Amino acid sequence: MNNDCIFCKIANGEIPSSTVYEDEMFRVILDLSPATKGHALILPKKHMANIFEMDEVTAEKVFVLASRIAKAMKEALNCDGLNIVQNNGEIAGQTVFHFHMHIIPRYNDDGQHINWVPGTSEAAERDAIAQQIKIFLNK
């Protein structure tokens, strides 16, 4: 735990939250500034700034938990879809430097539709990038 980290304090119960789920590794809370009704955050109890510091066991468990939370939200909130968002680094929109995953229920009338403008790329460029990444996957 990082004593200066607000999410460590929330995840470990030092600061009250609207808790949806808790186990030995995670606390899932409702966001104080929700994008939509039911917007939740999955917080590991162990401090890690981002996904780059996360071990594979924790990564596996966070995605299993995200699936459980998403299915429960679908039933409980009758949402039309949902976003799972996880930002890493300031340039990617991370504002609290404790790994956290957003589970955001989406409703047809929520007015919050995310716009993503697809770009273009050439096959040779994609192949070169894939090769670069593969080198580091095997390390």
KEPAPA-503779 format. One record per residue: residue in one letter; x, y, z of N, C-alpha, C in turn. Coordinates in steps of 0.05 Angstrom, whole numbers, padded with zeros to 5 digits, always signed. Example, Ala and Ser with C-alpha at 12.3 -4.5 7.8 and 13.67 -1.06 7.14 Angstrom:
# residues 2
A+00264-00114+00156+00246-00090+00156+00264-00066+00156S+00257-00045+00142+00273-00021+00143+00258+00001+00157
# end
This chain:
# residues 139
M+00017-00024+00000+00000+00000+00000+00018+00025+00000N+00009+00044-00015+00023+00070-00017+00007+00090+00001N+00018+00099+00022+00004+00116+00042-00005+00143+00030D+00006+00152+00007-00001+00177-00005-00023+00173-00027C-00031+00148-00032-00049+00142-00054-00078+00140-00045I-00094+00157-00056-00123+00158-00049-00137+00132-00055F-00130+00119-00078-00143+00094-00085-00133+00071-00067C-00109+00072-00057-00100+00052-00037-00118+00054-00012K-00122+00079-00004-00138+00083+00020-00167+00074+00016I-00178+00080-00007-00206+00071-00013-00207+00040-00015A-00188+00029-00030-00188+00000-00035-00185-00016-00008N-00170-00004+00010-00165-00018+00035-00183-00009+00058G-00205+00005+00051-00226+00012+00070-00220+00035+00089E-00199+00050+00085-00192+00073+00102-00210+00097+00096I-00220+00098+00071-00238+00119+00063-00264+00106+00054P-00287+00114+00065-00313+00102+00058-00318+00104+00028S-00332+00084+00018-00340+00083-00011-00366+00067-00013S-00379+00071-00035-00402+00054-00042-00391+00029-00055T-00387+00009-00039-00374-00015-00048-00394-00035-00060V-00388-00044-00084-00404-00063-00099-00394-00092-00093Y-00368-00095-00090-00356-00121-00087-00329-00117-00072E-00322-00138-00056-00295-00137-00044-00286-00166-00039D-00261-00171-00044-00248-00196-00036-00220-00189-00026E-00202-00209-00024-00176-00204-00012-00158-00187-00031M-00164-00187-00057-00147-00172-00076-00159-00146-00087F-00186-00144-00087-00198-00121-00100-00221-00110-00084R-00227-00085-00090-00252-00072-00081-00263-00059-00106V-00289-00062-00110-00303-00049-00133-00322-00029-00121I-00319-00004-00129-00334+00018-00118-00349+00033-00140L-00370+00048-00133-00383+00065-00151-00367+00092-00153D-00364+00101-00177-00348+00126-00182-00363+00150-00170L-00348+00168-00157-00360+00193-00146-00369+00212-00168S-00356+00210-00192-00363+00227-00214-00371+00210-00238P-00393+00196-00237-00400+00176-00257-00406+00188-00284A-00396+00173-00305-00403+00180-00332-00433+00173-00338T-00442+00151-00325-00470+00143-00327-00477+00129-00301K-00503+00124-00298-00513+00111-00274-00500+00083-00271G-00487+00078-00248-00475+00052-00243-00445+00050-00250H-00433+00072-00260-00404+00072-00266-00388+00063-00242A-00373+00042-00246-00357+00030-00224-00328+00030-00230L-00312+00028-00209-00283+00025-00212-00274-00001-00198I-00257-00016-00211-00244-00039-00199-00217-00030-00189L-00212-00032-00163-00187-00023-00151-00173-00047-00138P-00148-00053-00147-00133-00072-00132-00125-00061-00105K-00124-00078-00085-00116-00069-00058-00086-00064-00057K-00071-00079-00073-00042-00075-00075-00037-00052-00094H-00019-00033-00086-00013-00010-00103+00004-00019-00127M-00005-00010-00150+00010-00011-00175+00000+00013-00191A+00019+00027-00202+00011+00052-00216-00006+00048-00241N+00001+00026-00255-00012+00021-00281-00009-00008-00289I-00018-00014-00313-00016-00042-00322+00013-00051-00326F+00031-00032-00331+00059-00039-00335+00072-00051-00310E+00060-00045-00287+00070-00055-00261+00054-00080-00251M+00035-00088-00267+00017-00110-00258+00028-00137-00266D+00027-00156-00247+00035-00183-00253+00012-00198-00268E+00019-00220-00281+00000-00234-00297-00023-00246-00281V-00018-00255-00257-00039-00267-00240-00060-00246-00234T-00051-00222-00226-00070-00201-00220-00085-00192-00245A-00071-00191-00268-00084-00183-00293-00106-00203-00300E-00101-00228-00297-00121-00249-00302-00145-00245-00284K-00140-00241-00259-00162-00239-00240-00178-00213-00244V-00165-00191-00252-00180-00166-00256-00200-00169-00279F-00191-00184-00300-00209-00187-00323-00232-00207-00317V-00227-00227-00301-00248-00245-00293-00268-00229-00276L-00259-00213-00258-00276-00196-00241-00292-00176-00259A-00279-00164-00278-00293-00145-00296-00316-00159-00310S-00312-00183-00318-00334-00198-00331-00357-00203-00312R-00351-00211-00288-00372-00215-00267-00387-00190-00262I-00373-00167-00258-00386-00142-00252-00403-00133-00276A-00393-00136-00300-00408-00128-00324-00434-00144-00327K-00433-00170-00322-00457-00186-00324-00477-00179-00303A-00468-00173-00279-00486-00164-00257-00498-00137-00264M-00483-00119-00275-00493-00093-00283-00515-00096-00304K-00510-00113-00324-00529-00117-00345-00556-00125-00334E-00556-00144-00315-00580-00153-00302-00592-00132-00283A-00576-00120-00266-00586-00102-00246-00595-00075-00257L-00581-00065-00276-00586-00038-00286-00600-00037-00313N-00603-00061-00326-00615-00063-00352-00603-00044-00372C-00576-00042-00371-00562-00025-00390-00561-00037-00418D-00558-00021-00438-00558-00030-00465-00531-00040-00475G-00510-00033-00460-00483-00041-00467-00465-00031-00445L-00439-00033-00448-00421-00022-00428-00393-00018-00440N-00378+00000-00428-00350+00004-00435-00333-00006-00412I-00311-00019-00419-00291-00026-00399-00267-00009-00408V-00259+00010-00390-00238+00029-00397-00216+00027-00376Q-00191+00028-00386-00168+00027-00368-00146+00044-00380N-00139+00066-00368-00119+00085-00378-00092+00081-00365N-00071+00084-00380-00044+00080-00370-00026+00103-00378G-00019+00120-00359-00003+00143-00364-00019+00168-00370E-00007+00191-00363-00021+00216-00366-00030+00221-00395I-00013+00214-00414-00020+00218-00442-00045+00202-00451A-00050+00181-00436-00074+00164-00442-00098+00171-00426G-00096+00192-00410-00119+00202-00394-00119+00192-00365Q-00098+00179-00356-00097+00170-00328-00093+00194-00310T-00110+00197-00290-00108+00219-00272-00101+00211-00243V-00108+00186-00236-00100+00175-00210-00081+00152-00216F-00057+00153-00205-00036+00135-00213-00035+00110-00194H-00058+00097-00194-00063+00071-00181-00080+00057-00202F-00071+00033-00211-00086+00019-00231-00115+00018-00223H-00133+00024-00242-00161+00021-00237-00175+00017-00264M-00196+00002-00264-00211-00004-00288-00239+00006-00285H-00248+00022-00305-00275+00033-00305-00294+00012-00318I-00316+00007-00305-00338-00008-00318-00361+00012-00320I-00367+00020-00344-00386+00041-00349-00411+00031-00364P-00433+00028-00350-00458+00020-00363-00466+00041-00384R-00476+00032-00406-00484+00050-00428-00514+00046-00433Y-00527+00068-00437-00556+00068-00442-00561+00083-00469N-00580+00073-00484-00586+00085-00510-00590+00115-00508D-00600+00125-00486-00606+00154-00484-00587+00169-00466D-00563+00158-00461-00545+00171-00442-00529+00194-00453G-00530+00198-00479-00517+00221-00492-00486+00221-00488Q-00475+00198-00481-00447+00196-00475-00432+00178-00495H-00442+00176-00519-00430+00158-00539-00401+00166-00545I-00384+00146-00543-00356+00151-00547-00350+00151-00577N-00337+00172-00586-00329+00174-00614-00301+00165-00618W-00296+00148-00637-00270+00138-00644-00267+00140-00674V-00248+00156-00682-00244+00160-00711-00223+00141-00721P-00231+00121-00736-00211+00102-00746-00192+00115-00766G-00166+00107-00764-00146+00117-00783-00141+00097-00805T-00119+00099-00818-00112+00080-00839-00083+00071-00834S-00077+00048-00845-00049+00038-00844-00045+00019-00868E-00020+00016-00875-00013-00003-00896-00005-00030-00884A-00009-00051-00900-00003-00078-00890+00026-00081-00881A+00045-00069-00896+00073-00071-00889+00079-00058-00862E+00066-00035-00857+00069-00021-00832+00058-00038-00809R+00035-00049-00813+00023-00066-00792+00040-00091-00786D+00051-00103-00808+00069-00126-00804+00094-00119-00789A+00106-00096-00795+00130-00087-00781+00125-00082-00752I+00102-00070-00746+00095-00064-00718+00090-00090-00703A+00076-00109-00716+00071-00135-00703+00097-00149-00697Q+00116-00148-00715+00142-00161-00710+00157-00148-00686Q+00156-00121-00684+00168-00107-00662+00156-00116-00635I+00130-00118-00634+00117-00126-00610+00123-00155-00603K+00124-00173-00623+00129-00201-00618+00156-00206-00605I+00176-00189-00612+00203-00192-00600+00201-00189-00570F+00185-00171-00560+00183-00166-00531+00164-00185-00517L+00146-00197-00532+00127-00217-00520+00143-00241-00511N+00164-00247-00524+00179-00272-00517+00201-00267-00497K+00204-00244-00486+00225-00238-00466+00217-00247-00439
# end
